[in-house]
């Protein structure tokens, strides 16, 4: 493909990414409000420990199965849709039907085996906390089916490069959770949070069904396994399943180990800090990864490997321009941010200190995780699953080893678990990049490093300005009140961001100009 075609692909990726960033940003501002409401009602109590433990199991199942579905479905659907749209719809229907059948069976198993899963998985819990977790897991077992339906509908829309409505639909889950907590928690306690989640997922699924139909998808109840493309998908799914299990189990391992090695409330604090880290991951990483995957798939299917490696390098520089300064800012402002957002009601000063320490360790993974996810999308587009399985198994082993080591070296111990996650992500990123380089050749490393050096220099200036403002602000506006803390944090963040933008402009960082055009691209980029 010529230079014009490559630039068009880059612009389209940027346009889709910008749209998803804006929509996801709005959705996660609402999700942040939900976390604030939950924190005020439940803090880092034993009930929240039980809820986080119960949510871990269905989340793990959904992440494994839905990630496997998206990984094998989107490239196959894109290739078939070009040659035979009717066949593509039949393949989609059969794949979705088998997915839902497996998820329904998993939901039943979860309900029946909930006592054993909690007993053997979270033996560090007190008896009352374990009983509460068992009850919540049975209630949340239905989310496996609901999330599966949402994932299937989203996969169909994304494969056709329609991203807007799936991103918007996430607000139903957040609104359902908020209403459940605020209206029902005085009567149902922590069960109200689980019930609100279930209702929100049901509303999201109902919302997406007519949207998918509008864009041309017609479902049929076929369970065909004879199509060669479906058999190819199943072969790829087997290997990728191993990879995604190894990758997704890390979160569950962290929760289990926290229940054994950390003080009560640590599981809940890990949950709050993890949700905070998920905000930039879903807004930026999720948007970029979702946007690049169909383009990577089309480029790989067309044999345009040079175009794909250039898009890959461009995506890494965009990620660095976002996540390197964001990581520095979040580490510097972790304590005031947690206090401002959560410290009220049942969420006290001790909870703030614990959550802030965990959050600071978690955010170090942002750039490593994002680059790794983009590399995973490249491998999936190339239909190369074995390197993903090998790296995921490596990461799982490293995460356990680092957990055991750092939980004894870091105070509080739960922060050691968070830091272990970040270190494991760094190693996994390096391993994925090395494997991808062996597969496709040069990854435009000099182009990437040239941008990262400039971004790092601008980030240092931003960090210095942020730190100085946080130190000097109390002399200007006084101290000791929430309003004062809000002013200091706002001034520090604003000053740091302004310093970053000015330095980036002086050093002519290309991504700054692209970021400035993302809002304009969003207006024309709705899909």
N, C-alpha and C positions, 0 to 999 in steps of 0.2 A: 504494500500500500504506500502511496506517495505521502509527502510531508503534510499536504492538506488533509488527507484522510486521517493521519495520526493526530493532528491538531484537533480535528473534529471529534475524534473519540475522547481526547483529553477534555475538551470543552463539555461534552455530554456527560462525562463522569463528574466533572466539577459542578455542572448544573444539577444533576440528580443528587449529588452529595449535599449541595447547598440547600436544596428543598428538604431533604431528610433531616439535615441538621436543624433547620428552623422548626419543622414540625415536631421533631423529637425533643428539641429544646423546650418548646412550649409544653409538650406532654410531660417532660420530666420536671419542669417547674411545679406542675400539678402533683407529680409523684413525690417531690420533695415536701410539699405541703402535707401529703398523706403520711410521710415518715415523721414529720413534726407532730402531727396529731397522734399517731401511734405512740411516739416517745412520751408525749405528755400524759397519756392514759396508762401506759404500761412500763415505761422506763426500761431498766435492765433487770427486770424481775425474773423470778423462776417461771412465771407464765410465758414471758417472751422467750426464755430459753427453750421451753417446750414447743412454742410455735415455730421457732427457727429450726429446731430439730425435726419436727413433723414436716415442715415445708421442704426440707432438704431432700427427702426421698422422692416425692413426685416431681420435683424440679429436676433431679438427676435423670429420672426416666424420660421426661419430656425433652430435656436437652440432648440426651443421647439419641433418641429415636427421631426427633424432628431435625436435628443437625444432620443425621445420616440421610434422612429423606431429602432435605434441601441439597445436600452435596451431590447425590446421585441423580436427583430428579431434574434440576434446572439445566445442566448441560445436555441431558438426553432430550428434554422437552424442546430446548432451543434448536437442536439439530433436526428433530422430527418435524417441528412446526414449519421449518423452511421447506422441507421436501413434501410433507403430507400432513396438513393441519388436522384432518380427520383422524389419522392414526395417532397423532400427538394427543388428541383429546381422549382417545380410548386408553392409551398408555397412562395418562394422568388419572383417569377414573380408576383403573385397576390398581395403580400404585397407592392412591389415596384410600381405597377400600381395604386393602391389606394393612395399611398403616393404622386405620381406625380399628380394625379387628384386633390387632396386636395390642393397641392402647386400651381397648375395652377389657381384654383379658388381664392386662397389667393392673388395671384399676381394681378388678375383682380380687386379684392376688394381694394387692396392697391392703384392701379392706380386711381380708381374712387373716393376713399375716402381720397386721400392725403391732400386736403385742410382742411378738417375737422380734420384729425388726427394731423396735425401740429398746427392748431388753438387751439384745446382743449388740446393738449399734451404739447405744448411749448408756452404758452401764455405770458411768460416772454420775448419773443423775440420782437425786434423792427419789424415794418411792413416789411421793406426791407429784413431782415434776414428770417422772416417767409415765404415770397414769394419765396426766393431762396431755402429754405428747401422743400417747396412744389414741386417745379420744380425738384429738385434732387430726392425726394422720388418717383416721377412718373418714372424717368429714372431708378432708382435702383429697381423698382418693379420686373423687369425681373430676378434679381439675386435670387429671391425666387425659381424660377423653376430651374435655372442653379445649384444653390447650392444643391437643392434637388436631382438632377441627380447625382451629385458628391458624396453626402452622401450615396445614395443607392448603387452605384458602390463600394465605399469604404467599406460599411458594408458587402457586399458579399465577397470581398477579405479578409477582416479581419476575418470573420467567418471561412474562410478556412486557417487562420493563414498565410496569405500573407500580409505583411506590407510595403515592400520596395517601390513599385511603387506608392501607394497612398500618402506616405510621400513625395516622390520626386515631385509628380505632383503639389504640392502647389506653386512651383516656377513660374508656368505660370501666376497665379494671381498677384504675385509681379512684374514680368516683364511687364505685361500688364499695371499695375498702373504706373510704372516708365515711360514707353514710352508715356502713355497718358499725364502725367504731363509735361514731358520735351518737347514733340513735339507739343502738342495741347493747353496747358494752355495759351500761349500768345494770342490765338484766342478765346478759349472757356472758359477760366477762370476755376472755380472750377468744371464745367461740365466735363472737361477733365479727372479729377480724377475719377469721377463716370463712365465715358465711358471706361476708361482703366480697371477698375475693372470688368465691364461686359464682355469685350473682353477676359480678362484673365480667367474668370470663364468658358467661352465657350471653350477656348483652353484646359483647364484642363479636362473638361468633354469629349471632343473629344479624348483626349489622353488616358483616362481610359477605354473607351468602348472596344477597341481591347484587352487591357490587361486582362480585366475581361473575355472576350471570350476565350482567350488563356488558362486560368486556368479552363476551363470546364463549364462556365456558359452560358446557352442558354436561351435568354429571349423569352417569349411568352406573348401575350396580353390577359391574363386571369384575370378576376375579381372575381374569385371563393371565396365565403365566407362560403362554406359548410364544408370545412375541419375542423375537431375538433381542430387541432392545431392552425388554424387561429382564430377560435373563442376564444381559450384560450389566444392567443396573444392579441386579442382585449380587453378581460376582464382586462388583466394586463396593457394594454396601457391606459385604462381609468384612473386607479389610478395613474400610473406614469405620465400621462399628467398633472394632478393636481400638482404633485410634481415638475415637471420640469418648469411649468409655474411660480409657486411660486419662484423657484430658479432663473430663467432667468430674471424675471421681475425686479430684483434688479438693474441690469445695466441700464435699461430704467428709473427706478425711480431716480437713481442718476443723470442722464442727465436732466430729467425734473426738479428736485429740484434745480440743479445748474442754470438752466435758470431763476428760480424764485429768488433764494436767493444769488446768486454770481454775481460778476462783469462780464461784457462782456469779452469774451475770455476764461472764466472758462470751458465752455463745451468743447471747443477745447483742452484746457490744460488737462482736464480729459481724453480726447481721446488719446492724446499723451502719458500721463503717463500710461494709461491702456494698450496701445499697448506695451510699454516698459515692463510692468509686464507680459504681455502675452508671451514674449520671453522665460523666464525660465519656465513658466507654460506649454507652448506647447512643448518645447524641452524636459523637464524632466517629468513633471506631465503627459502630454499627452502621451508621450512614455511609461511610466510605466503603466498608466491606460489602454492604448490600449493593451499592452503586457499581463497584468495579466487577463484581462477579459475572453478571450477564455479558459485559464487554470482554472480560477475560475469556469466557466460554466461546463467544463468537470469534474472537481473535485466534484462539487455539483451534477451533473447528476449521477455520479458514487457512490454517498453516502460517499465520502471520506472527511468528514467534518474536521477531524484532520489535514489532509494534507492541506486543504484550509486555516485553521486558521494559520498553520505554514507559508504558503506562504504569508498570509496577514501580519503577524508579520514581516517577512523578508522584505516585501515591505515597511513597515513603517520605518524600520531602514535604508533602502536604501534612502528613502525620507529624513529622518532626516540628514543623512550624506551629502546630497546635499544641502538641503534648509536652515538648521540652519546657516551654515557658509556663504552661499550665501546671506541670508537676512542681516546678520551683515555687510558684505562687501558692499552691495548695499546701505544700509542706510548711511554708513560712506562716500561713494563716490558718493552719489546721485548728489550733486551740480556740481562737476567737470564733471561727466559723461554727464549730460544734456547739459552743456555748450559745451563740446567737440563735442557731436553728433549733436546738433540742433542749436546752437547759430550762425546763419549766415543768411544773406538775411533778410527776413521779421521777423525772429525769433530773438527778441532782448533780452537784459538783463532782462527786466521785465518778459518776457515770460519764460526765463530760471528759474528765481527765483520761479515763480508760479508753473511751471511744476515739479521742483525738490522737492518742499514742498509736492505736491500731490503724487509724486512717492515714497517718503520716507514713507508716510503713507500707501500707497497701498502695498508695498512689505512686510509689516508685516504679511500679510495674507498667504504668500507662503506655509509654512509648514502646516498651518491649512487647507487650501484649498486642498492641495495634499492628506493629510490623509483622509479628508472627501470624496474626489473623489474615493479613493481606497475602502473606506467603502461602498460607493454607489455601486461600481462594485460588491462587495461581496453580497450585498442585491439583486442586479439584478440577479446574478448567482443563488441565492437561491429562486428566484421568489417571493420575499417579497417586495411588493410595498408600503404597508400602512405606515410603518415607514418612508419611504422616503417622502411621502406626508406630514406627520405630521411635520417632521423636516424642510422641505422646507417652509411650511406655517409659522412655528415659525421664521425661518430666515428672511422671507419677512417682517413680522411684526417688528422684532427687527431692521432690516435695516432702516425702516422708522423712528422708534423711535430714534435710534442713530443718524440718519441724522439730525433730528429736534433739537436734543440736541447739537451735536458736531459742527454743522454749526454755532452755536452762541458762542461756547467756543474756537474754534481753529481759528487761523489766518495763512493763508488766509482761508476763509470759505470753499472753495473747498477742501482743505486738510482735513477739518472735515468730509466731505462726504466720502473721501477716507478712513479715519480712521474708520468711522462707518462700512464700508464694512469689514475691517479686524477684528473688534471686533465681528461682526455678524458671520463671518466665524469661529472664535474660539468657540462661543457658539454652532454653528451647528455641528462642529467636535465632541465636547464632547457629544452632544445628540446622534449622530450617533453611536459613539463607545459604549455608554451605551446600546443603542437598540440592537446593534450587539452582545454584550456580553450576553444579555438576550436570544438571539436567538440561539447562537452556543456554549455558555459556555466560558471557559477561552480563552483569546486572547494572551496568553504568555506575560503578562504584565511585569513580571520581566525581561524576555529576552529583551523586547523593552526598558524598562527604563535603564537597564544596558548599552545598547549601547548609548542611548541618553545622559546619564551623561558623558560618555567619549567624545562624540561629542561636548557637550556644553563646556567642559573644553578646548578642542582643539580650539573651536571657540573663547573663551575669549583670548587665546594667540594670535590668528590671528588678532582679533580686536585691541589689544594693539599694535601689531607691525604695523598694517596699520595706526592707528592714529598717532603713533610716527613718522613714515616716512613722512606722510602728513605734520606734523608740522615742521620737520627738513629739508625736501627737499629744501625749498626755499633758505636756507642758503648755499646750495651746488650748485644748478643749476641756481639760480636767479629766478626772478618772473616777471609777467606782460605780457607774451606772450603765445600764444596758444601752441607753442612747449614746453615751460616750464611746462605748466599745463599738457600736455600729458605725459611728463617725470615723473612728480611728481605722477600722477595717476597710471601710469604703474608701477613705483617702489613700490608704496604703495600696489597696488593690488598683484603684484608679490611677494613682501615680505610677505604679509599676507597669501597668499596661500601656500607659502613655509613653513611658521611657522605652518600652519594647518596640512600640510602633515607630517612634522617632528613630531609634537605632536601626531598625529594619529598613526604614526608608533611606537613611544615610548610606547604608551598606548595600542598597539596591537588592534586597532579598525578593526574588521573583514571587514567592508565595504570598507576600504582603499585597501585591497588586492583584493577584488572583483572588485572595480573600475579599478584597474590596469589591471585586466584580461578582462575588458569589450571590449577593442579594439581588443584583440585576439579573443574574442567570436564573435565580429562583422564579422570578416573575414569568420568564419565558420557558422555564424548564419543568413546569408541572406535568406529571405523567400519571 
